[in-house]
Amino acid sequence: MVNMDVQLQLVRYKNILSKMGITGKDMSQRLGLGYSSYRRATMNSAKVLPRWVISFLYVHDEFSEKKSTASQ
């Protein structure tokens, strides 16, 4: 069950990056990771969600919430 949540959050993370026009290579460079390390951490078979993905999703959600609240 937990693994399913990890997979869902990784799909969500990748979809957000795609909408922002950020590739995996771009993100790995911004994080200071080798591309192979980045890919390994974000594989569909990952059992643990990387902390930087959690942080990214948290900030994205907070920003999106404030943006939608401000526009109302």
PyMOL Python script that loads the backbone (N, CA, C, O; Angstrom):
from pymol import cmd

cmd.read_pdbstr("""\
ATOM      1  N   MET A   1       0.827  -1.207   0.000  1.00  0.00           N
ATOM      2  CA  MET A   1       0.000   0.000   0.000  1.00  0.00           C
ATOM      3  C   MET A   1       0.867   1.265   0.000  1.00  0.00           C
ATOM      4  O   MET A   1       0.609   2.204  -0.754  1.00  0.00           O
ATOM      5  N   VAL A   2       1.883   1.277   0.843  1.00  0.00           N
ATOM      6  CA  VAL A   2       2.768   2.442   0.909  1.00  0.00           C
ATOM      7  C   VAL A   2       3.479   2.635  -0.416  1.00  0.00           C
ATOM      8  O   VAL A   2       3.615   3.763  -0.891  1.00  0.00           O
ATOM      9  N   ASN A   3       3.934   1.543  -1.017  1.00  0.00           N
ATOM     10  CA  ASN A   3       4.617   1.630  -2.296  1.00  0.00           C
ATOM     11  C   ASN A   3       3.726   2.273  -3.355  1.00  0.00           C
ATOM     12  O   ASN A   3       4.214   3.027  -4.196  1.00  0.00           O
ATOM     13  N   MET A   4       2.434   1.984  -3.323  1.00  0.00           N
ATOM     14  CA  MET A   4       1.491   2.576  -4.266  1.00  0.00           C
ATOM     15  C   MET A   4       1.451   4.088  -4.093  1.00  0.00           C
ATOM     16  O   MET A   4       1.399   4.825  -5.077  1.00  0.00           O
ATOM     17  N   ASP A   5       1.474   4.555  -2.844  1.00  0.00           N
ATOM     18  CA  ASP A   5       1.476   5.988  -2.570  1.00  0.00           C
ATOM     19  C   ASP A   5       2.743   6.628  -3.118  1.00  0.00           C
ATOM     20  O   ASP A   5       2.688   7.723  -3.677  1.00  0.00           O
ATOM     21  N   VAL A   6       3.880   5.965  -2.966  1.00  0.00           N
ATOM     22  CA  VAL A   6       5.137   6.469  -3.502  1.00  0.00           C
ATOM     23  C   VAL A   6       5.022   6.605  -5.018  1.00  0.00           C
ATOM     24  O   VAL A   6       5.406   7.627  -5.587  1.00  0.00           O
ATOM     25  N   GLN A   7       4.503   5.592  -5.655  1.00  0.00           N
ATOM     26  CA  GLN A   7       4.349   5.632  -7.109  1.00  0.00           C
ATOM     27  C   GLN A   7       3.419   6.752  -7.551  1.00  0.00           C
ATOM     28  O   GLN A   7       3.708   7.451  -8.522  1.00  0.00           O
ATOM     29  N   LEU A   8       2.311   6.928  -6.852  1.00  0.00           N
ATOM     30  CA  LEU A   8       1.374   8.001  -7.200  1.00  0.00           C
ATOM     31  C   LEU A   8       2.010   9.374  -7.044  1.00  0.00           C
ATOM     32  O   LEU A   8       1.815  10.250  -7.887  1.00  0.00           O
ATOM     33  N   GLN A   9       2.765   9.566  -5.977  1.00  0.00           N
ATOM     34  CA  GLN A   9       3.417  10.855  -5.750  1.00  0.00           C
ATOM     35  C   GLN A   9       4.506  11.115  -6.787  1.00  0.00           C
ATOM     36  O   GLN A   9       4.695  12.255  -7.212  1.00  0.00           O
ATOM     37  N   LEU A  10       5.224  10.065  -7.198  1.00  0.00           N
ATOM     38  CA  LEU A  10       6.238  10.235  -8.239  1.00  0.00           C
ATOM     39  C   LEU A  10       5.597  10.582  -9.581  1.00  0.00           C
ATOM     40  O   LEU A  10       6.126  11.409 -10.323  1.00  0.00           O
ATOM     41  N   VAL A  11       4.476   9.966  -9.892  1.00  0.00           N
ATOM     42  CA  VAL A  11       3.762  10.307 -11.134  1.00  0.00           C
ATOM     43  C   VAL A  11       3.297  11.755 -11.065  1.00  0.00           C
ATOM     44  O   VAL A  11       3.420  12.500 -12.037  1.00  0.00           O
ATOM     45  N   ARG A  12       2.773  12.146  -9.934  1.00  0.00           N
ATOM     46  CA  ARG A  12       2.322  13.535  -9.736  1.00  0.00           C
ATOM     47  C   ARG A  12       3.484  14.513  -9.912  1.00  0.00           C
ATOM     48  O   ARG A  12       3.355  15.531 -10.591  1.00  0.00           O
ATOM     49  N   TYR A  13       4.613  14.191  -9.293  1.00  0.00           N
ATOM     50  CA  TYR A  13       5.834  15.015  -9.399  1.00  0.00           C
ATOM     51  C   TYR A  13       6.257  15.152 -10.863  1.00  0.00           C
ATOM     52  O   TYR A  13       6.529  16.257 -11.331  1.00  0.00           O
ATOM     53  N   LYS A  14       6.311  14.031 -11.584  1.00  0.00           N
ATOM     54  CA  LYS A  14       6.736  14.055 -12.977  1.00  0.00           C
ATOM     55  C   LYS A  14       5.752  14.828 -13.850  1.00  0.00           C
ATOM     56  O   LYS A  14       6.167  15.524 -14.777  1.00  0.00           O
ATOM     57  N   ASN A  15       4.462  14.718 -13.569  1.00  0.00           N
ATOM     58  CA  ASN A  15       3.454  15.474 -14.330  1.00  0.00           C
ATOM     59  C   ASN A  15       3.610  16.976 -14.110  1.00  0.00           C
ATOM     60  O   ASN A  15       3.488  17.757 -15.054  1.00  0.00           O
ATOM     61  N   ILE A  16       3.876  17.380 -12.881  1.00  0.00           N
ATOM     62  CA  ILE A  16       4.071  18.801 -12.581  1.00  0.00           C
ATOM     63  C   ILE A  16       5.302  19.328 -13.315  1.00  0.00           C
ATOM     64  O   ILE A  16       5.261  20.398 -13.922  1.00  0.00           O
ATOM     65  N   LEU A  17       6.403  18.562 -13.255  1.00  0.00           N
ATOM     66  CA  LEU A  17       7.611  18.981 -13.969  1.00  0.00           C
ATOM     67  C   LEU A  17       7.327  19.125 -15.455  1.00  0.00           C
ATOM     68  O   LEU A  17       7.754  20.096 -16.080  1.00  0.00           O
ATOM     69  N   SER A  18       6.613  18.172 -16.019  1.00  0.00           N
ATOM     70  CA  SER A  18       6.295  18.203 -17.439  1.00  0.00           C
ATOM     71  C   SER A  18       5.493  19.458 -17.788  1.00  0.00           C
ATOM     72  O   SER A  18       5.779  20.122 -18.784  1.00  0.00           O
ATOM     73  N   LYS A  19       4.493  19.779 -16.972  1.00  0.00           N
ATOM     74  CA  LYS A  19       3.682  20.979 -17.214  1.00  0.00           C
ATOM     75  C   LYS A  19       4.515  22.251 -17.120  1.00  0.00           C
ATOM     76  O   LYS A  19       4.217  23.250 -17.774  1.00  0.00           O
ATOM     77  N   MET A  20       5.571  22.204 -16.294  1.00  0.00           N
ATOM     78  CA  MET A  20       6.454  23.364 -16.132  1.00  0.00           C
ATOM     79  C   MET A  20       7.546  23.404 -17.198  1.00  0.00           C
ATOM     80  O   MET A  20       8.305  24.371 -17.278  1.00  0.00           O
ATOM     81  N   GLY A  21       7.624  22.353 -18.017  1.00  0.00           N
ATOM     82  CA  GLY A  21       8.634  22.303 -19.067  1.00  0.00           C
ATOM     83  C   GLY A  21      10.022  21.966 -18.551  1.00  0.00           C
ATOM     84  O   GLY A  21      11.024  22.315 -19.175  1.00  0.00           O
ATOM     85  N   ILE A  22      10.082  21.288 -17.413  1.00  0.00           N
ATOM     86  CA  ILE A  22      11.358  20.917 -16.809  1.00  0.00           C
ATOM     87  C   ILE A  22      11.590  19.426 -17.051  1.00  0.00           C
ATOM     88  O   ILE A  22      10.749  18.597 -16.704  1.00  0.00           O
ATOM     89  N   THR A  23      12.716  19.097 -17.637  1.00  0.00           N
ATOM     90  CA  THR A  23      13.041  17.695 -17.895  1.00  0.00           C
ATOM     91  C   THR A  23      13.745  17.093 -16.683  1.00  0.00           C
ATOM     92  O   THR A  23      14.176  17.805 -15.776  1.00  0.00           O
ATOM     93  N   GLY A  24      13.849  15.773 -16.689  1.00  0.00           N
ATOM     94  CA  GLY A  24      14.584  15.086 -15.639  1.00  0.00           C
ATOM     95  C   GLY A  24      16.041  15.517 -15.601  1.00  0.00           C
ATOM     96  O   GLY A  24      16.623  15.665 -14.526  1.00  0.00           O
ATOM     97  N   LYS A  25      16.625  15.717 -16.767  1.00  0.00           N
ATOM     98  CA  LYS A  25      18.021  16.177 -16.833  1.00  0.00           C
ATOM     99  C   LYS A  25      18.155  17.568 -16.231  1.00  0.00           C
ATOM    100  O   LYS A  25      19.101  17.841 -15.492  1.00  0.00           O
ATOM    101  N   ASP A  26      17.206  18.447 -16.547  1.00  0.00           N
ATOM    102  CA  ASP A  26      17.224  19.800 -15.967  1.00  0.00           C
ATOM    103  C   ASP A  26      17.161  19.734 -14.446  1.00  0.00           C
ATOM    104  O   ASP A  26      17.931  20.395 -13.749  1.00  0.00           O
ATOM    105  N   MET A  27      16.244  18.937 -13.951  1.00  0.00           N
ATOM    106  CA  MET A  27      16.050  18.852 -12.508  1.00  0.00           C
ATOM    107  C   MET A  27      17.255  18.231 -11.819  1.00  0.00           C
ATOM    108  O   MET A  27      17.643  18.671 -10.737  1.00  0.00           O
ATOM    109  N   SER A  28      17.849  17.218 -12.428  1.00  0.00           N
ATOM    110  CA  SER A  28      19.023  16.598 -11.813  1.00  0.00           C
ATOM    111  C   SER A  28      20.157  17.613 -11.707  1.00  0.00           C
ATOM    112  O   SER A  28      20.885  17.620 -10.714  1.00  0.00           O
ATOM    113  N   GLN A  29      20.317  18.464 -12.709  1.00  0.00           N
ATOM    114  CA  GLN A  29      21.344  19.501 -12.665  1.00  0.00           C
ATOM    115  C   GLN A  29      21.038  20.533 -11.585  1.00  0.00           C
ATOM    116  O   GLN A  29      21.939  20.964 -10.865  1.00  0.00           O
ATOM    117  N   ARG A  30      19.781  20.928 -11.471  1.00  0.00           N
ATOM    118  CA  ARG A  30      19.392  21.906 -10.445  1.00  0.00           C
ATOM    119  C   ARG A  30      19.606  21.364  -9.041  1.00  0.00           C
ATOM    120  O   ARG A  30      19.907  22.115  -8.113  1.00  0.00           O
ATOM    121  N   LEU A  31      19.444  20.044  -8.894  1.00  0.00           N
ATOM    122  CA  LEU A  31      19.624  19.414  -7.587  1.00  0.00           C
ATOM    123  C   LEU A  31      21.077  19.040  -7.316  1.00  0.00           C
ATOM    124  O   LEU A  31      21.429  18.672  -6.195  1.00  0.00           O
ATOM    125  N   GLY A  32      21.914  19.134  -8.337  1.00  0.00           N
ATOM    126  CA  GLY A  32      23.309  18.758  -8.182  1.00  0.00           C
ATOM    127  C   GLY A  32      23.507  17.253  -8.135  1.00  0.00           C
ATOM    128  O   GLY A  32      24.457  16.763  -7.524  1.00  0.00           O
ATOM    129  N   LEU A  33      22.607  16.519  -8.781  1.00  0.00           N
ATOM    130  CA  LEU A  33      22.693  15.061  -8.835  1.00  0.00           C
ATOM    131  C   LEU A  33      23.114  14.623 -10.231  1.00  0.00           C
ATOM    132  O   LEU A  33      22.825  15.296 -11.220  1.00  0.00           O
ATOM    133  N   GLY A  34      23.797  13.493 -10.295  1.00  0.00           N
ATOM    134  CA  GLY A  34      24.033  12.889 -11.594  1.00  0.00           C
ATOM    135  C   GLY A  34      22.697  12.419 -12.141  1.00  0.00           C
ATOM    136  O   GLY A  34      21.804  12.046 -11.380  1.00  0.00           O
ATOM    137  N   TYR A  35      22.562  12.436 -13.458  1.00  0.00           N
ATOM    138  CA  TYR A  35      21.285  12.053 -14.056  1.00  0.00           C
ATOM    139  C   TYR A  35      20.920  10.612 -13.717  1.00  0.00           C
ATOM    140  O   TYR A  35      19.748  10.309 -13.495  1.00  0.00           O
ATOM    141  N   SER A  36      21.902   9.729 -13.676  1.00  0.00           N
ATOM    142  CA  SER A  36      21.601   8.325 -13.351  1.00  0.00           C
ATOM    143  C   SER A  36      21.101   8.189 -11.907  1.00  0.00           C
ATOM    144  O   SER A  36      20.215   7.380 -11.633  1.00  0.00           O
ATOM    145  N   SER A  37      21.659   8.970 -10.993  1.00  0.00           N
ATOM    146  CA  SER A  37      21.190   8.944  -9.595  1.00  0.00           C
ATOM    147  C   SER A  37      19.771   9.487  -9.502  1.00  0.00           C
ATOM    148  O   SER A  37      18.938   8.949  -8.772  1.00  0.00           O
ATOM    149  N   TYR A  38      19.502  10.547 -10.240  1.00  0.00           N
ATOM    150  CA  TYR A  38      18.162  11.132 -10.269  1.00  0.00           C
ATOM    151  C   TYR A  38      17.153  10.120 -10.799  1.00  0.00           C
ATOM    152  O   TYR A  38      16.088   9.929 -10.213  1.00  0.00           O
ATOM    153  N   ARG A  39      17.498   9.471 -11.919  1.00  0.00           N
ATOM    154  CA  ARG A  39      16.592   8.482 -12.515  1.00  0.00           C
ATOM    155  C   ARG A  39      16.338   7.322 -11.574  1.00  0.00           C
ATOM    156  O   ARG A  39      15.210   6.843 -11.464  1.00  0.00           O
ATOM    157  N   ARG A  40      17.378   6.870 -10.895  1.00  0.00           N
ATOM    158  CA  ARG A  40      17.224   5.754  -9.958  1.00  0.00           C
ATOM    159  C   ARG A  40      16.269   6.148  -8.820  1.00  0.00           C
ATOM    160  O   ARG A  40      15.432   5.348  -8.404  1.00  0.00           O
ATOM    161  N   ALA A  41      16.397   7.365  -8.330  1.00  0.00           N
ATOM    162  CA  ALA A  41      15.559   7.826  -7.219  1.00  0.00           C
ATOM    163  C   ALA A  41      14.102   8.032  -7.626  1.00  0.00           C
ATOM    164  O   ALA A  41      13.208   7.969  -6.781  1.00  0.00           O
ATOM    165  N   THR A  42      13.858   8.277  -8.912  1.00  0.00           N
ATOM    166  CA  THR A  42      12.497   8.571  -9.360  1.00  0.00           C
ATOM    167  C   THR A  42      11.912   7.461 -10.231  1.00  0.00           C
ATOM    168  O   THR A  42      10.943   7.682 -10.957  1.00  0.00           O
ATOM    169  N   MET A  43      12.502   6.269 -10.155  1.00  0.00           N
ATOM    170  CA  MET A  43      11.977   5.119 -10.905  1.00  0.00           C
ATOM    171  C   MET A  43      10.605   4.726 -10.366  1.00  0.00           C
ATOM    172  O   MET A  43      10.305   4.938  -9.191  1.00  0.00           O
ATOM    173  N   ASN A  44       9.793   4.162 -11.221  1.00  0.00           N
ATOM    174  CA  ASN A  44       8.467   3.704 -10.803  1.00  0.00           C
ATOM    175  C   ASN A  44       8.548   2.633  -9.723  1.00  0.00           C
ATOM    176  O   ASN A  44       7.607   2.461  -8.948  1.00  0.00           O
ATOM    177  N   SER A  45       9.656   1.919  -9.666  1.00  0.00           N
ATOM    178  CA  SER A  45       9.807   0.855  -8.672  1.00  0.00           C
ATOM    179  C   SER A  45      10.391   1.362  -7.348  1.00  0.00           C
ATOM    180  O   SER A  45      10.666   0.562  -6.454  1.00  0.00           O
ATOM    181  N   ALA A  46      10.582   2.674  -7.211  1.00  0.00           N
ATOM    182  CA  ALA A  46      11.142   3.241  -5.970  1.00  0.00           C
ATOM    183  C   ALA A  46      10.243   2.897  -4.787  1.00  0.00           C
ATOM    184  O   ALA A  46       9.017   2.939  -4.887  1.00  0.00           O
ATOM    185  N   LYS A  47      10.865   2.563  -3.683  1.00  0.00           N
ATOM    186  CA  LYS A  47      10.118   2.201  -2.477  1.00  0.00           C
ATOM    187  C   LYS A  47      10.030   3.362  -1.485  1.00  0.00           C
ATOM    188  O   LYS A  47       9.206   3.353  -0.571  1.00  0.00           O
ATOM    189  N   VAL A  48      10.893   4.359  -1.681  1.00  0.00           N
ATOM    190  CA  VAL A  48      10.938   5.511  -0.788  1.00  0.00           C
ATOM    191  C   VAL A  48      10.882   6.779  -1.633  1.00  0.00           C
ATOM    192  O   VAL A  48      11.563   6.885  -2.653  1.00  0.00           O
ATOM    193  N   LEU A  49      10.081   7.721  -1.212  1.00  0.00           N
ATOM    194  CA  LEU A  49       9.976   8.997  -1.895  1.00  0.00           C
ATOM    195  C   LEU A  49      11.132   9.891  -1.434  1.00  0.00           C
ATOM    196  O   LEU A  49      11.255  10.161  -0.240  1.00  0.00           O
ATOM    197  N   PRO A  50      11.980  10.354  -2.361  1.00  0.00           N
ATOM    198  CA  PRO A  50      13.094  11.222  -1.960  1.00  0.00           C
ATOM    199  C   PRO A  50      12.590  12.485  -1.255  1.00  0.00           C
ATOM    200  O   PRO A  50      11.531  13.017  -1.588  1.00  0.00           O
ATOM    201  N   ARG A  51      13.356  12.945  -0.290  1.00  0.00           N
ATOM    202  CA  ARG A  51      12.953  14.141   0.467  1.00  0.00           C
ATOM    203  C   ARG A  51      12.784  15.360  -0.427  1.00  0.00           C
ATOM    204  O   ARG A  51      11.913  16.196  -0.187  1.00  0.00           O
ATOM    205  N   TRP A  52      13.616  15.460  -1.454  1.00  0.00           N
ATOM    206  CA  TRP A  52      13.505  16.624  -2.329  1.00  0.00           C
ATOM    207  C   TRP A  52      12.229  16.568  -3.170  1.00  0.00           C
ATOM    208  O   TRP A  52      11.723  17.614  -3.576  1.00  0.00           O
ATOM    209  N   VAL A  53      11.702  15.382  -3.440  1.00  0.00           N
ATOM    210  CA  VAL A  53      10.401  15.277  -4.128  1.00  0.00           C
ATOM    211  C   VAL A  53       9.298  15.717  -3.173  1.00  0.00           C
ATOM    212  O   VAL A  53       8.389  16.452  -3.560  1.00  0.00           O
ATOM    213  N   ILE A  54       9.382  15.264  -1.924  1.00  0.00           N
ATOM    214  CA  ILE A  54       8.394  15.670  -0.914  1.00  0.00           C
ATOM    215  C   ILE A  54       8.392  17.189  -0.770  1.00  0.00           C
ATOM    216  O   ILE A  54       7.331  17.813  -0.743  1.00  0.00           O
ATOM    217  N   SER A  55       9.583  17.784  -0.678  1.00  0.00           N
ATOM    218  CA  SER A  55       9.698  19.241  -0.541  1.00  0.00           C
ATOM    219  C   SER A  55       9.125  19.955  -1.760  1.00  0.00           C
ATOM    220  O   SER A  55       8.398  20.939  -1.628  1.00  0.00           O
ATOM    221  N   PHE A  56       9.455  19.455  -2.936  1.00  0.00           N
ATOM    222  CA  PHE A  56       8.962  20.051  -4.171  1.00  0.00           C
ATOM    223  C   PHE A  56       7.428  20.050  -4.197  1.00  0.00           C
ATOM    224  O   PHE A  56       6.800  21.066  -4.494  1.00  0.00           O
ATOM    225  N   LEU A  57       6.843  18.897  -3.882  1.00  0.00           N
ATOM    226  CA  LEU A  57       5.379  18.785  -3.899  1.00  0.00           C
ATOM    227  C   LEU A  57       4.734  19.681  -2.846  1.00  0.00           C
ATOM    228  O   LEU A  57       3.689  20.281  -3.096  1.00  0.00           O
ATOM    229  N   TYR A  58       5.351  19.771  -1.675  1.00  0.00           N
ATOM    230  CA  TYR A  58       4.813  20.622  -0.610  1.00  0.00           C
ATOM    231  C   TYR A  58       4.803  22.087  -1.055  1.00  0.00           C
ATOM    232  O   TYR A  58       3.790  22.775  -0.924  1.00  0.00           O
ATOM    233  N   VAL A  59       5.924  22.552  -1.574  1.00  0.00           N
ATOM    234  CA  VAL A  59       6.013  23.954  -2.012  1.00  0.00           C
ATOM    235  C   VAL A  59       5.052  24.200  -3.171  1.00  0.00           C
ATOM    236  O   VAL A  59       4.385  25.234  -3.215  1.00  0.00           O
ATOM    237  N   HIS A  60       4.979  23.271  -4.097  1.00  0.00           N
ATOM    238  CA  HIS A  60       4.055  23.418  -5.221  1.00  0.00           C
ATOM    239  C   HIS A  60       2.616  23.537  -4.733  1.00  0.00           C
ATOM    240  O   HIS A  60       1.872  24.405  -5.190  1.00  0.00           O
ATOM    241  N   ASP A  61       2.222  22.669  -3.806  1.00  0.00           N
ATOM    242  CA  ASP A  61       0.858  22.702  -3.275  1.00  0.00           C
ATOM    243  C   ASP A  61       0.581  24.000  -2.532  1.00  0.00           C
ATOM    244  O   ASP A  61      -0.483  24.597  -2.694  1.00  0.00           O
ATOM    245  N   GLU A  62       1.534  24.436  -1.718  1.00  0.00           N
ATOM    246  CA  GLU A  62       1.353  25.687  -0.971  1.00  0.00           C
ATOM    247  C   GLU A  62       1.234  26.873  -1.917  1.00  0.00           C
ATOM    248  O   GLU A  62       0.363  27.723  -1.736  1.00  0.00           O
ATOM    249  N   PHE A  63       2.093  26.940  -2.919  1.00  0.00           N
ATOM    250  CA  PHE A  63       2.059  28.030  -3.882  1.00  0.00           C
ATOM    251  C   PHE A  63       0.752  28.013  -4.670  1.00  0.00           C
ATOM    252  O   PHE A  63       0.137  29.057  -4.885  1.00  0.00           O
ATOM    253  N   SER A  64       0.334  26.832  -5.096  1.00  0.00           N
ATOM    254  CA  SER A  64      -0.909  26.705  -5.871  1.00  0.00           C
ATOM    255  C   SER A  64      -2.116  27.125  -5.034  1.00  0.00           C
ATOM    256  O   SER A  64      -3.032  27.775  -5.537  1.00  0.00           O
ATOM    257  N   GLU A  65      -2.110  26.749  -3.752  1.00  0.00           N
ATOM    258  CA  GLU A  65      -3.204  27.115  -2.865  1.00  0.00           C
ATOM    259  C   GLU A  65      -3.264  28.622  -2.663  1.00  0.00           C
ATOM    260  O   GLU A  65      -4.345  29.209  -2.715  1.00  0.00           O
ATOM    261  N   LYS A  66      -2.128  29.250  -2.435  1.00  0.00           N
ATOM    262  CA  LYS A  66      -2.091  30.707  -2.236  1.00  0.00           C
ATOM    263  C   LYS A  66      -2.471  31.438  -3.504  1.00  0.00           C
ATOM    264  O   LYS A  66      -3.151  32.463  -3.456  1.00  0.00           O
ATOM    265  N   LYS A  67      -2.035  30.914  -4.646  1.00  0.00           N
ATOM    266  CA  LYS A  67      -2.360  31.529  -5.914  1.00  0.00           C
ATOM    267  C   LYS A  67      -3.850  31.472  -6.182  1.00  0.00           C
ATOM    268  O   LYS A  67      -4.428  32.455  -6.645  1.00  0.00           O
ATOM    269  N   SER A  68      -4.495  30.329  -5.897  1.00  0.00           N
ATOM    270  CA  SER A  68      -5.930  30.213  -6.135  1.00  0.00           C
ATOM    271  C   SER A  68      -6.731  31.048  -5.140  1.00  0.00           C
ATOM    272  O   SER A  68      -7.784  31.582  -5.485  1.00  0.00           O
ATOM    273  N   THR A  69      -6.244  31.161  -3.922  1.00  0.00           N
ATOM    274  CA  THR A  69      -6.909  31.989  -2.908  1.00  0.00           C
ATOM    275  C   THR A  69      -6.817  33.469  -3.275  1.00  0.00           C
ATOM    276  O   THR A  69      -7.776  34.219  -3.091  1.00  0.00           O
ATOM    277  N   ALA A  70      -5.660  33.887  -3.795  1.00  0.00           N
ATOM    278  CA  ALA A  70      -5.453  35.287  -4.172  1.00  0.00           C
ATOM    279  C   ALA A  70      -6.309  35.683  -5.358  1.00  0.00           C
ATOM    280  O   ALA A  70      -6.704  36.844  -5.463  1.00  0.00           O
ATOM    281  N   SER A  71      -6.605  34.764  -6.245  1.00  0.00           N
ATOM    282  CA  SER A  71      -7.372  35.085  -7.444  1.00  0.00           C
ATOM    283  C   SER A  71      -8.877  35.135  -7.183  1.00  0.00           C
ATOM    284  O   SER A  71      -9.644  35.541  -8.056  1.00  0.00           O
ATOM    285  N   GLN A  72      -9.299  34.725  -5.993  1.00  0.00           N
ATOM    286  CA  GLN A  72     -10.748  34.731  -5.707  1.00  0.00           C
ATOM    287  C   GLN A  72     -11.212  36.041  -5.162  1.00  0.00           C
ATOM    288  O   GLN A  72     -12.398  36.204  -4.873  1.00  0.00           O
TER     289      GLN A  72
END
""", "prot")
cmd.dss("prot")
cmd.show_as("cartoon", "prot")
cmd.util.cbc("prot")
cmd.orient("prot")
